[in-house]
């Protein structure tokens, strides 16, 4: 009988000390959503052929793609990110500024960064004709943040 009580105690202690698996299913730090539009007909999306996108001084994020929208990350360590957008004919540079706000999501996910007060600090105008910031707060990847007209 004593053996059973000891075994039951050990089994109970083991089950009580087990932790549930921590799997992050929450959204993480959102990317900047950019959609390309036709400058002549602003309501129509327009594909950029042979698009290559990279952060100044870093590796390519998109390389030689034909897309009408992109999702690009902003720098988590600085309040400024500069992107180069190359359409094989011309290169344009866009410098973004923003404020960062870290938000605790959960124990399994940790923190995510929300970007507020998004602004275009500077932009060259080679193939990009105009731009419009649609949402200055980047807290999800479902909303359009920036429209680029070419």
URURBEL-V320936 format. One line per field, one symbol per residue. ss: DSSP state (A for helix, B for strand, O for the rest). phi: phi as a letter, one per 40 degrees, with the letter a starting at -180 (. if undefined). Layout:
ss=???
phi=???
//
This chain:
ss=OAAAAAAAAAAAAAAAAOOOOOOOOOOOOOOBBBBBBOOOOOOOBOOBBBBBBBBOOOOBBBBBBBBOBBBBOOOOOOOBBBBBBBOOOOBBBBBBBBBBBBBBBBOOOBBBBBBBBBBBBBBOOOOOOBBBBOOOOBOOOOOOOBBBBO
phi=.cccccccccccccccccbcccbcbccbdccccbbcbcccbdcccbcccfcbbacdgbcccbbfbbbbaabbcbccbbcabbbbbbbgbbbbbbbbbabbbcbccacccgbbbbbbfcaccaacbcbccaaaccacbbbabcbcbabbba
//
